[in-house]
Amino acid sequence: MKPISKSAMLGIATAALMSSTAIAQQRTLNYYADFDPAPLAAFEAAIADFEAANPDIDVVLQNFDHEGYKTAIRNFLTADAPDLANWYAGNRMAPFVNSGQFMDISDVWAENGLDKSLGSALASMTIDGKQWGIPYTYYQWGIYYNKDAYKKAGVEVPATWDEFISNCAKFKAAGIDCVTTGTKALWPGAGIFDYLNMRTNGYEFHMDLTAGKVAWTDDRVKATFAEWAKLVEPGYVTANHAALEWQDAASLLVQGKAANYVMGNFAVAVFKDGGMTNDTLGFMPFPTINPDVPRAEEAPTDTVHIPAGAKNVADAKKFLAYLATADVQTKLNEALGQLPINSGSSVGDDPFLQAGFKLLSTTPGGIAQFFDRDAPAEMAKIGMEGFQEFMVKPDKVDSILARLEKARQRIYK
């Protein structure tokens, strides 16, 4: 064997030293999350791209199951905070903002022009005039409808609530449920309430209501229920909805026994599994009730935040700026089957994703997170029970609202 020269040995030693120095200089970014398998794979790919562009940063991702994470985040934000943590927008992030456990990242928004590119989610990421995280995905709610049922009843897609209710009479005459839903699990009814309230009173009022700042006996809340009564009192909603799961109601839409369904975009897969196609399934925004109220939408939004106890804030901000970019959000949401928030991103050729992207990217009124995210858990449950009861017994509206108001006074102390 040929002996190694002194110069070669020196070169090897130098290379080894440089390598160890590089490793020593590499900074760690600890990231806690609660991804399902598909989102996890998508984020691991995004992290790999970030690390390739920033070889001095090592992102260490620790993934929890959803339910475990809800408990864990309350512990680790207090005891041993990571540099990045997953959570949700709107009132769901408010407790951590108000307790000083999430960091103000308004500088990241300002330096990267995110008030424009992420403008649709600006209101839901803002508390006290400051931004507290980066939104990376959402999905639209709205009304999915059976085109064949519309043809059978001889009606057009409505733009206003009055037109929608007028259509309902024609659907009923044709033996078709105007609206179907399954409220056995309670939450589908909340989607109907959220839209009725936002279309009647606007986003800010809806946020104040779910934050406990408005009485449930307020005349403006009663006005929302008066609009709802136009749907339930004449029997325009599937009669046994309280006994149905949401998938059961989806089957009624698929079969043409119902015309409309207020639901999130995740239901498209169920509709299509049942046999619907782009030729028979349609999507529309929830109709206008008060034309003076700016259009707000329902779009549960997933976010990433910097805990106040983060150790590597500079690199965490660098990662959030990266996560906010159009290309990264495009790639992530292709894998997620959901919608990017960056208005410069693109979506595939799925017509429902395209419709949702346009709807959410242009909403002037704000993005709500859904009743059981915007309200505290206990209030959400009591509220949704009230919504279900109202849809069965609309004449009980006063006692239902009185019960919700009593709960508000107790829960928001």
Phi, psi and chi 1 to 4 in degrees:
 res  aa     phi    psi   chi1   chi2   chi3   chi4
   1 MET       -  134.7  178.6 -177.1  -70.4      -
   2 LYS   -75.1  128.0 -174.7  176.6  178.4 -178.7
   3 PRO   -65.5  148.1   23.5  -33.4      -      -
   4 ILE   -79.9  132.2  -60.2  175.1      -      -
   5 SER   -71.1  161.0   66.6      -      -      -
   6 LYS   -61.8  -37.7  -73.0 -176.3  178.1  179.4
   7 SER   -67.4  -37.6   59.9      -      -      -
   8 ALA   -66.5  -43.2      -      -      -      -
   9 MET   -61.7  -37.8  -69.3  178.1   66.0      -
  10 LEU   -64.4  -39.9 -178.0   60.6      -      -
  11 GLY   -63.9  -43.5      -      -      -      -
  12 ILE   -62.4  -43.6  -67.6  169.5      -      -
  13 ALA   -63.5  -41.1      -      -      -      -
  14 THR   -64.5  -43.8  -57.8      -      -      -
  15 ALA   -62.1  -42.3      -      -      -      -
  16 ALA   -63.9  -41.0      -      -      -      -
  17 LEU   -63.6  -43.9 -179.2   61.5      -      -
  18 MET   -63.3  -40.0  -69.6  175.9   65.5      -
  19 SER   -64.0  -45.8  176.4      -      -      -
  20 SER   -66.8  -33.5   63.7      -      -      -
  21 THR   -66.0  -41.7  -58.4      -      -      -
  22 ALA   -61.8  -42.8      -      -      -      -
  23 ILE   -63.9  -40.7  -67.7  171.4      -      -
  24 ALA   -65.0  -32.3      -      -      -      -
  25 GLN   -82.8  -15.0  -69.7  177.3  -18.7      -
  26 GLN   -65.6  131.1 -165.9  173.3   49.1      -
  27 ARG   -99.5  145.1  -57.8 -178.2  -60.2  -83.2
  28 THR   -98.8  138.8  -62.3      -      -      -
  29 LEU  -122.9  108.0 -164.4   55.6      -      -
  30 ASN   -87.8  127.6  -70.8  -52.8      -      -
  31 TYR  -129.2  120.5 -178.0    4.5      -      -
  32 TYR  -105.9  135.1  -71.4    0.8      -      -
  33 ALA  -147.8  175.9      -      -      -      -
  34 ASP  -140.3   57.3   59.5  -25.8      -      -
  35 PHE   -83.7  143.0  -65.3  120.2      -      -
  36 ASP   -72.9  170.7  -72.2  -31.2      -      -
  37 PRO   -55.1  -47.4  -30.3   37.1      -      -
  38 ALA   -64.9  -49.6      -      -      -      -
  39 PRO   -61.9  -34.0  -22.6   32.2      -      -
  40 LEU   -61.4  -46.6  176.7   60.4      -      -
  41 ALA   -62.2  -39.9      -      -      -      -
  42 ALA   -65.0  -41.0      -      -      -      -
  43 PHE   -72.8  -34.8 -104.1   83.1      -      -
  44 GLU   -62.1  -37.5  -74.1  174.3  -20.2      -
  45 ALA   -67.4  -41.4      -      -      -      -
  46 ALA   -64.8  -39.6      -      -      -      -
  47 ILE   -64.7  -40.7  -72.8  169.0      -      -
  48 ALA   -60.9  -41.1      -      -      -      -
  49 ASP   -65.2  -40.4  -71.1  -16.3      -      -
  50 PHE   -63.3  -44.4  175.5   78.5      -      -
  51 GLU   -65.4  -35.6  -70.7  175.9  -28.9      -
  52 ALA   -64.2  -37.4      -      -      -      -
  53 ALA   -80.6  -17.4      -      -      -      -
  54 ASN  -133.4   71.6  -60.8  -86.2      -      -
  55 PRO   -62.9  -11.4   19.9  -31.1      -      -
  56 ASP   -88.4    2.1   52.9  -19.7      -      -
  57 ILE  -119.8  129.5  -57.8  174.4      -      -
  58 ASP  -112.3  110.3  176.2   29.1      -      -
  59 VAL   -88.3  118.8 -178.9      -      -      -
  60 VAL  -106.0  109.2  178.1      -      -      -
  61 LEU   -97.2  124.6  177.1   64.1      -      -
  62 GLN  -112.2  118.0 -177.7  172.4  -21.9      -
  63 ASN  -104.1  133.2 -162.7   50.9      -      -
  64 PHE  -111.5  161.6  -62.3   73.7      -      -
  65 ASP   -77.1  156.8   70.5  -88.3      -      -
  66 HIS   -54.6  -52.0  -73.7  -54.3      -      -
  67 GLU   -67.4  -41.4  -68.8  -53.9  -49.6      -
  68 GLY   -61.7  -34.7      -      -      -      -
  69 TYR   -66.5  -35.8 -168.4   77.1      -      -
  70 LYS   -59.2  -34.7  -67.6  175.4 -175.4  176.9
  71 THR   -81.7  -43.0  -59.3      -      -      -
  72 ALA   -61.0  -40.4      -      -      -      -
  73 ILE   -62.8  -34.0 -170.3  170.0      -      -
  74 ARG   -69.3  -27.4  -72.1  165.2  173.7   77.3
  75 ASN   -82.3  -50.2  -64.9  -31.0      -      -
  76 PHE   -74.1  -23.2   66.3   63.2      -      -
  77 LEU   -67.7  -26.2  -73.7  178.8      -      -
  78 THR   -89.9  -41.8  -58.4      -      -      -
  79 ALA   -95.0  -54.7      -      -      -      -
  80 ASP  -145.9   81.6 -172.2   18.4      -      -
  81 ALA   -71.8  140.5      -      -      -      -
  82 PRO   -77.6 -175.5   30.7  -35.0      -      -
  83 ASP   -89.6  -23.4  -57.1  -55.9      -      -
  84 LEU  -140.2  145.7  -63.0  163.6      -      -
  85 ALA  -147.9  137.8      -      -      -      -
  86 ASN   -75.7  147.2  -83.4   17.1      -      -
  87 TRP  -164.2 -150.0 -160.3 -120.4      -      -
  88 TYR  -135.7  161.7  -52.2  102.8      -      -
  89 ALA   -83.6 -179.6      -      -      -      -
  90 GLY    66.7 -143.1      -      -      -      -
  91 ASN   -67.3  -17.3  -73.8  -14.8      -      -
  92 ARG   -66.8  -30.1  -78.5  -65.6  -64.1  -83.2
  93 MET   -89.8  -13.9   72.8  175.3 -177.1      -
  94 ALA   -56.3  -44.2      -      -      -      -
  95 PRO   -58.7  -38.2  -25.1   35.3      -      -
  96 PHE   -75.0  -29.6  -63.2  134.3      -      -
  97 VAL   -70.6  -47.7  170.5      -      -      -
  98 ASN   -66.9  -27.7  -64.8  -25.0      -      -
  99 SER   -88.7    2.9   63.5      -      -      -
 100 GLY    75.8   20.8      -      -      -      -
 101 GLN   -96.6  -13.6  -67.8  176.1  -61.6      -
 102 PHE  -108.7  143.9  -81.9  169.5      -      -
 103 MET   -88.4  141.6 -173.5  174.6  -67.6      -
 104 ASP   -68.0  120.3  170.9   12.2      -      -
 105 ILE  -118.8   35.1   60.3  157.7      -      -
 106 SER   -57.5  -30.3  -58.7      -      -      -
 107 ASP   -65.8  -36.2   55.0  -22.3      -      -
 108 VAL   -63.8  -42.0  177.2      -      -      -
 109 TRP   -63.9  -46.2  -79.2   71.2      -      -
 110 ALA   -66.9  -44.7      -      -      -      -
 111 GLU   -69.6  -20.8  -69.8  165.1   10.8      -
 112 ASN  -113.9   11.0  -65.1  -80.8      -      -
 113 GLY    60.6   33.7      -      -      -      -
 114 LEU   -74.8  -18.1  -58.1 -175.5      -      -
 115 ASP   -61.8  -23.0   59.9  -37.3      -      -
 116 LYS   -94.3  -53.1  -66.4 -179.1  176.6   64.1
 117 SER   -69.7  -30.2   60.3      -      -      -
 118 LEU  -111.0   26.3  -55.5 -177.3      -      -
 119 GLY   -57.4  -33.9      -      -      -      -
 120 SER   -64.5  -25.7   63.5      -      -      -
 121 ALA  -104.1    4.0      -      -      -      -
 122 LEU   -57.4  -47.3  177.0   60.9      -      -
 123 ALA   -61.9  -39.4      -      -      -      -
 124 SER   -77.2  -11.5   64.1      -      -      -
 125 MET  -103.5    2.3  -61.6  -52.8  -57.1      -
 126 THR  -111.4  128.4  -58.8      -      -      -
 127 ILE  -135.2  132.3  -65.5  176.7      -      -
 128 ASP    55.3   36.1  -64.9  -26.6      -      -
 129 GLY    74.3    8.7      -      -      -      -
 130 LYS  -123.3  155.9  -58.2  170.4 -176.4  176.4
 131 GLN  -103.4  142.1  -70.4   72.7   52.5      -
 132 TRP  -124.7   10.8  -57.2   89.5      -      -
 133 GLY   177.8 -180.0      -      -      -      -
 134 ILE  -118.9  123.6  -66.0  -65.8      -      -
 135 PRO   -84.9  140.1   32.2  -33.0      -      -
 136 TYR  -126.5  -15.4   64.0   87.9      -      -
 137 THR  -157.0  146.9 -172.0      -      -      -
 138 TYR  -152.7  177.2   52.0   16.7      -      -
 139 TYR  -144.8  147.7   60.1   88.1      -      -
 140 GLN   -82.8  151.7   85.6  -87.4   16.1      -
 141 TRP  -105.2  165.5  -86.4   64.9      -      -
 142 GLY   168.6 -154.9      -      -      -      -
 143 ILE  -113.8  118.8  -62.5  178.9      -      -
 144 TYR   -94.9  137.3  -67.0   85.3      -      -
 145 TYR  -137.3  156.9   64.7   94.8      -      -
 146 ASN   -93.5  112.0 -173.3  -49.3      -      -
 147 LYS   -62.5  -35.1  -65.1  178.5 -178.3  178.5
 148 ASP   -66.4  -36.9  -70.3  -19.7      -      -
 149 ALA   -64.3  -38.2      -      -      -      -
 150 TYR   -63.0  -42.2  -91.6   68.6      -      -
 151 LYS   -65.0  -42.1  -69.5  175.5 -174.4  174.6
 152 LYS   -62.0  -39.6 -178.0  177.5  177.6 -179.0
 153 ALA   -84.3  -11.1      -      -      -      -
 154 GLY    69.8   39.1      -      -      -      -
 155 VAL  -121.2  160.1  -61.7      -      -      -
 156 GLU  -102.2  159.8  -59.9  -65.0  -35.4      -
 157 VAL   -64.4  124.7  174.2      -      -      -
 158 PRO   -82.2  155.1   32.5  -35.9      -      -
 159 ALA  -106.5  -25.6      -      -      -      -
 160 THR  -119.3  161.4   69.1      -      -      -
 161 TRP   -64.9  -37.4 -174.9 -122.0      -      -
 162 ASP   -61.1  -41.4  -74.2  -16.5      -      -
 163 GLU   -65.6  -39.6  -68.1  170.5   -2.3      -
 164 PHE   -61.1  -47.7 -172.1   91.0      -      -
 165 ILE   -65.1  -37.3  -64.9  -60.6      -      -
 166 SER   -61.9  -40.5  176.9      -      -      -
 167 ASN   -61.3  -38.3  -78.3   -6.8      -      -
 168 CYS   -57.2  -39.3  -76.5      -      -      -
 169 ALA   -61.5  -37.8      -      -      -      -
 170 LYS   -73.0  -36.2  -64.9  173.2 -177.4  175.8
 171 PHE   -63.7  -43.1  -76.7  122.2      -      -
 172 LYS   -62.9  -39.7 -173.4  170.7 -175.2  178.3
 173 ALA   -63.9  -28.0      -      -      -      -
 174 ALA   -89.3    3.8      -      -      -      -
 175 GLY    77.2   26.3      -      -      -      -
 176 ILE  -118.7  133.5  -60.1  168.7      -      -
 177 ASP   -65.1  125.9  -69.9  -19.8      -      -
 178 CYS   -63.5  -45.7 -178.0      -      -      -
 179 VAL  -128.3  134.3  172.0      -      -      -
 180 THR  -114.6  152.7 -168.5      -      -      -
 181 THR  -164.3  162.8 -169.4      -      -      -
 182 GLY  -125.5  108.3      -      -      -      -
 183 THR  -103.2   17.3   63.3      -      -      -
 184 LYS   -57.8  -38.8 -175.6  176.1 -179.0  179.4
 185 ALA   -90.2    6.2      -      -      -      -
 186 LEU    74.6  -48.0  -62.6  179.1      -      -
 187 TRP   -60.6  -31.7   60.0  -95.1      -      -
 188 PRO   -59.8  -33.7  -29.0   39.5      -      -
 189 GLY   -65.5  -28.5      -      -      -      -
 190 ALA   -66.7  -32.3      -      -      -      -
 191 GLY   -63.2  -38.8      -      -      -      -
 192 ILE   -65.8  -45.9  -60.4  173.4      -      -
 193 PHE   -59.6  -47.5  169.2   77.4      -      -
 194 ASP   -55.1  -47.2  -74.2   -8.1      -      -
 195 TYR   -67.6  -43.3  -92.2  115.1      -      -
 196 LEU   -59.7  -41.2  -74.2  167.8      -      -
 197 ASN   -70.9  -41.7 -164.7   41.9      -      -
 198 MET   -68.2  -36.0  -71.7 -166.9  -69.8      -
 199 ARG   -74.6  -25.6  -68.4  -68.9 -174.0  -92.4
 200 THR   -86.0  -44.9  -57.6      -      -      -
 201 ASN  -119.4  -13.3  -63.9  -53.5      -      -
 202 GLY    96.1  164.9      -      -      -      -
 203 TYR   -61.8  -48.5  173.3   82.2      -      -
 204 GLU   -61.6  -42.5  -67.0  -62.0  -23.7      -
 205 PHE   -62.4  -42.7  178.7   85.9      -      -
 206 HIS   -62.1  -41.0 -173.9   66.1      -      -
 207 MET   -66.6  -38.8  -70.7  -61.9  101.3      -
 208 ASP   -65.0  -38.3  -75.1  -14.6      -      -
 209 LEU   -64.9  -47.5  179.6   66.1      -      -
 210 THR   -71.7  -19.1   55.4      -      -      -
 211 ALA   -88.8    2.0      -      -      -      -
 212 GLY    82.8   13.8      -      -      -      -
 213 LYS   -91.2   -8.2  -61.4  176.5 -177.9  177.8
 214 VAL  -125.9  140.0  175.7      -      -      -
 215 ALA   -72.8  141.0      -      -      -      -
 216 TRP   -69.2  -15.5  -78.7   89.3      -      -
 217 THR   -91.8    4.4   50.1      -      -      -
 218 ASP   -59.9  143.9 -173.3  -72.6      -      -
 219 ASP   -59.6  -29.7  -75.2  -15.5      -      -
 220 ARG   -70.3  -34.5  -68.4  165.8  -67.1 -179.3
 221 VAL   -68.0  -41.3  178.4      -      -      -
 222 LYS   -61.4  -33.2  -69.0  179.8  179.4  179.3
 223 ALA   -65.3  -36.5      -      -      -      -
 224 THR   -62.8  -45.5  -65.5      -      -      -
 225 PHE   -69.1  -26.6  -81.3   81.2      -      -
 226 ALA   -67.2  -37.5      -      -      -      -
 227 GLU   -67.5  -40.5  -63.1  -61.0  -23.7      -
 228 TRP   -62.9  -37.0 -155.9  -13.1      -      -
 229 ALA   -61.1  -29.8      -      -      -      -
 230 LYS   -61.8  -24.1  -65.2  176.4 -176.2  177.9
 231 LEU   -90.7  -40.8 -171.6   64.5      -      -
 232 VAL   -91.3  -34.3  -62.8      -      -      -
 233 GLU   -62.6  -41.3  -74.7 -178.9  -11.4      -
 234 PRO   -78.5   -0.8  -12.1   28.8      -      -
 235 GLY    79.5   38.9      -      -      -      -
 236 TYR   -87.8   -4.5  -66.4  153.7      -      -
 237 VAL  -106.4  145.2 -177.9      -      -      -
 238 THR   -45.4  125.2  -62.3      -      -      -
 239 ALA   -61.9  -41.8      -      -      -      -
 240 ASN  -101.0   33.0   62.9  -27.3      -      -
 241 HIS   -57.4  -31.3   61.4   82.4      -      -
 242 ALA   -67.5  -16.4      -      -      -      -
 243 ALA  -101.0    0.7      -      -      -      -
 244 LEU  -105.9  139.9  -60.6 -179.9      -      -
 245 GLU   -75.7  162.8  -59.9  -72.4   -2.8      -
 246 TRP   -64.3  -31.1   75.7  -93.8      -      -
 247 GLN   -68.5  -32.0  -63.2   94.7  -29.7      -
 248 ASP   -62.6  -42.9  -59.7  -34.7      -      -
 249 ALA   -66.4  -34.7      -      -      -      -
 250 ALA   -59.6  -36.8      -      -      -      -
 251 SER   -63.3  -34.9  -64.8      -      -      -
 252 LEU   -66.3  -37.3  -62.6  177.7      -      -
 253 LEU   -67.0  -44.2 -170.5   81.1      -      -
 254 VAL   -57.8  -41.8  169.0      -      -      -
 255 GLN   -79.6   -6.3  -64.1  166.7   39.6      -
 256 GLY    79.7   10.1      -      -      -      -
 257 LYS   -79.8  -14.4  -66.2  179.0 -179.8  178.5
 258 ALA  -135.1  151.8      -      -      -      -
 259 ALA   -99.5  -36.5      -      -      -      -
 260 ASN  -134.5  150.8  -58.2  -75.1      -      -
 261 TYR  -145.5  118.5 -162.0  171.2      -      -
 262 VAL   -80.9  111.3 -179.7      -      -      -
 263 MET  -159.4  166.8 -174.8   46.6   63.6      -
 264 GLY   -86.3  161.4      -      -      -      -
 265 ASN   -64.9  -16.9 -165.8   61.1      -      -
 266 PHE   -62.2  -19.5   54.9   84.2      -      -
 267 ALA   -75.4  -15.4      -      -      -      -
 268 VAL   -56.6  -40.6  168.4      -      -      -
 269 ALA   -60.9  -38.4      -      -      -      -
 270 VAL   -68.4  -43.0  175.2      -      -      -
 271 PHE   -59.6  -43.5  -61.9  139.9      -      -
 272 LYS   -74.1  -33.6  -70.3 -169.5  171.1 -178.6
 273 ASP   -61.5  -29.4  -74.8  -13.6      -      -
 274 GLY   -79.4   -8.7      -      -      -      -
 275 GLY   117.6   -4.4      -      -      -      -
 276 MET   -73.6  154.1  -62.8 -170.8   83.3      -
 277 THR  -128.5  177.6   66.9      -      -      -
 278 ASN   -63.4  -18.6  -65.1  -15.4      -      -
 279 ASP   -80.4  -23.5  -66.9  -31.5      -      -
 280 THR  -111.5  -18.3   57.0      -      -      -
 281 LEU  -103.7  129.2 -180.0   64.1      -      -
 282 GLY  -121.8  166.2      -      -      -      -
 283 PHE  -136.8  137.7  172.7   80.6      -      -
 284 MET  -139.4  152.4   67.6  174.2  112.7      -
 285 PRO   -64.7  153.9  -15.8   28.6      -      -
 286 PHE   -61.9  133.0 -162.7   95.0      -      -
 287 PRO   -62.9  158.2  -20.4   32.0      -      -
 288 THR   -73.1  132.7  -61.2      -      -      -
 289 ILE  -103.7  -58.4  -64.9  177.4      -      -
 290 ASN  -109.1  110.5 -179.1  -11.7      -      -
 291 PRO   -64.6  -15.7   22.0  -31.5      -      -
 292 ASP   -84.3   -7.3  -64.1  -32.2      -      -
 293 VAL   -94.9  122.0  170.5      -      -      -
 294 PRO   -58.7  139.8  -22.0   33.0      -      -
 295 ARG   -65.1  121.4  176.0  175.6   60.4   83.5
 296 ALA  -113.6  157.1      -      -      -      -
 297 GLU  -129.6  161.9  -63.1  -63.2  -25.1      -
 298 GLU   -99.8  119.1 -171.2  103.5  -71.9      -
 299 ALA  -154.5   88.8      -      -      -      -
 300 PRO   -51.0  127.1  -28.0   37.2      -      -
 301 THR  -119.2  127.2  -54.2      -      -      -
 302 ASP   -93.5  142.5  -67.5  -13.6      -      -
 303 THR  -139.1  164.0   52.9      -      -      -
 304 VAL  -127.3  137.7 -176.9      -      -      -
 305 HIS  -128.5  161.2  -55.4  -98.7      -      -
 306 ILE  -103.9  113.7  -57.6  177.6      -      -
 307 PRO   -61.1  149.7  -25.3   36.7      -      -
 308 ALA   -61.4  -26.8      -      -      -      -
 309 GLY   -91.0   12.9      -      -      -      -
 310 ALA   -59.7  143.8      -      -      -      -
 311 LYS   -94.9  -27.6  -61.2  175.0 -179.9   65.2
 312 ASN  -118.8   70.7 -171.5   -3.8      -      -
 313 VAL   -68.1  -40.7  174.2      -      -      -
 314 ALA   -59.7  -47.3      -      -      -      -
 315 ASP   -72.6  -30.6  -70.8  -23.4      -      -
 316 ALA   -63.3  -41.7      -      -      -      -
 317 LYS   -66.3  -36.0  -71.1 -175.9  175.0 -178.6
 318 LYS   -63.6  -40.6 -176.6  179.0  -71.4 -171.6
 319 PHE   -67.3  -40.5 -177.0   85.8      -      -
 320 LEU   -65.8  -37.5  -69.8 -174.0      -      -
 321 ALA   -63.1  -39.0      -      -      -      -
 322 TYR   -64.6  -43.7  161.0   82.5      -      -
 323 LEU   -64.9  -24.9 -177.3   61.5      -      -
 324 ALA   -82.1  -11.2      -      -      -      -
 325 THR   -71.9  154.0   59.3      -      -      -
 326 ALA   -61.2  -45.6      -      -      -      -
 327 ASP   -64.7  -43.5  -72.5  -11.4      -      -
 328 VAL   -64.6  -43.4  171.3      -      -      -
 329 GLN   -67.4  -32.8  -66.1 -149.2   -8.8      -
 330 THR   -62.5  -50.3  -65.1      -      -      -
 331 LYS   -63.1  -45.2  -71.7 -179.9 -177.7  177.4
 332 LEU   -58.1  -47.5  -84.4  174.2      -      -
 333 ASN   -77.9  -19.9  -76.0  -78.5      -      -
 334 GLU   -61.7  -40.9  -78.0  175.4   -5.8      -
 335 ALA   -74.6  -33.6      -      -      -      -
 336 LEU   -80.8  -21.6  -60.5  177.4      -      -
 337 GLY    71.0   26.2      -      -      -      -
 338 GLN  -124.4 -163.0  -64.3 -168.5  166.4      -
 339 LEU  -111.6  133.6  -64.0  170.1      -      -
 340 PRO   -72.3  152.1   27.0  -32.4      -      -
 341 ILE   -91.5  -31.5  -70.6  146.3      -      -
 342 ASN   -61.6  122.7 -169.1  -56.2      -      -
 343 SER   -67.6  -14.6   58.8      -      -      -
 344 GLY   -89.9   -2.5      -      -      -      -
 345 SER   -74.9  174.1  -64.3      -      -      -
 346 SER  -130.9  158.1   60.2      -      -      -
 347 VAL  -122.7  162.7  -65.0      -      -      -
 348 GLY   -72.1 -159.5      -      -      -      -
 349 ASP   -92.2    6.4   55.7    6.0      -      -
 350 ASP   -64.9  120.4 -179.9  -77.8      -      -
 351 PRO   -64.2  -27.3   22.8  -33.1      -      -
 352 PHE   -77.9  -35.9  -57.8  101.5      -      -
 353 LEU   -67.7  -39.9  -72.2  176.2      -      -
 354 GLN   -62.2  -44.1  -71.1  179.5  -18.2      -
 355 ALA   -63.9  -41.6      -      -      -      -
 356 GLY   -65.7  -40.4      -      -      -      -
 357 PHE   -62.9  -44.1 -173.4   63.4      -      -
 358 LYS   -64.3  -45.0 -179.4  179.7  179.2 -178.3
 359 LEU   -59.2  -49.5 -178.4   76.1      -      -
 360 LEU   -77.9  -33.0  -61.1 -177.2      -      -
 361 SER   -70.5  -18.7  -63.3      -      -      -
 362 THR  -113.0    5.1   60.2      -      -      -
 363 THR   -68.5  125.5  179.5      -      -      -
 364 PRO   -87.4  -15.6   31.5  -32.8      -      -
 365 GLY   -96.0  -17.3      -      -      -      -
 366 GLY   122.4  167.3      -      -      -      -
 367 ILE  -118.9  116.7  -61.5  -71.2      -      -
 368 ALA   -87.2  157.3      -      -      -      -
 369 GLN   -98.3  -12.5  -64.9  -54.8  -61.3      -
 370 PHE   108.7  145.0 -157.2   77.9      -      -
 371 PHE   -54.6  -42.4 -171.0   76.7      -      -
 372 ASP   -80.5   -2.0   63.7    1.4      -      -
 373 ARG  -100.3  -35.9  -74.2 -170.0  180.0 -167.8
 374 ASP   -78.5  -27.2  -74.1  -33.4      -      -
 375 ALA  -103.4  153.8      -      -      -      -
 376 PRO   -59.1  154.1  -20.5   31.0      -      -
 377 ALA   -54.6  -44.9      -      -      -      -
 378 GLU   -67.3  -41.8 -172.0  178.9    2.3      -
 379 MET   -66.4  -37.6 -171.7   70.3 -129.0      -
 380 ALA   -60.3  -44.5      -      -      -      -
 381 LYS   -65.0  -47.1 -177.3  175.8 -175.9  -65.7
 382 ILE   -64.7  -40.8  -65.5  169.5      -      -
 383 GLY   -62.4  -46.6      -      -      -      -
 384 MET   -68.3  -31.6  -67.9 -172.5  -64.7      -
 385 GLU   -63.7  -39.5  -71.6  170.0  -12.9      -
 386 GLY   -65.1  -40.3      -      -      -      -
 387 PHE   -61.8  -44.7  -56.5  156.1      -      -
 388 GLN   -61.8  -44.3 -175.8 -159.4   55.1      -
 389 GLU   -62.9  -41.6 -177.5 -179.0   -5.3      -
 390 PHE   -61.4  -38.6  173.1   76.9      -      -
 391 MET   -69.4  -20.4  -68.1  177.1   70.5      -
 392 VAL   -94.2  -39.7  175.8      -      -      -
 393 LYS  -131.7   74.5  -58.9  173.7 -177.8  176.3
 394 PRO   -61.4  -20.2   19.7  -31.0      -      -
 395 ASP   -70.9  -12.1   57.6  -44.3      -      -
 396 LYS   -90.5   12.5  -59.8  -76.2 -172.1 -177.5
 397 VAL   -54.3  -42.5   60.3      -      -      -
 398 ASP   -65.5  -42.9  -70.5  -23.9      -      -
 399 SER   -70.5  -33.3   62.3      -      -      -
 400 ILE   -64.7  -47.4  -68.4  168.4      -      -
 401 LEU   -67.0  -35.2  -67.3  178.6      -      -
 402 ALA   -63.4  -39.9      -      -      -      -
 403 ARG   -65.9  -41.8 -175.0  171.3   74.1 -119.8
 404 LEU   -65.8  -36.7  -92.8   56.5      -      -
 405 GLU   -67.1  -40.6  172.9   56.3   17.9      -
 406 LYS   -61.1  -40.1 -172.6  175.6 -179.8 -180.0
 407 ALA   -65.8  -40.6      -      -      -      -
 408 ARG   -59.5  -45.1 -179.5 -169.8   73.9   90.3
 409 GLN   -63.7  -31.0  -66.1  177.9   12.3      -
 410 ARG   -81.9  -43.3  174.3  176.2   56.0   80.9
 411 ILE   -75.4  -34.8  -68.2  167.2      -      -
 412 TYR   -94.5   16.9  -67.2   89.8      -      -
 413 LYS   -58.3      -  -78.3 -177.6  179.5  178.2
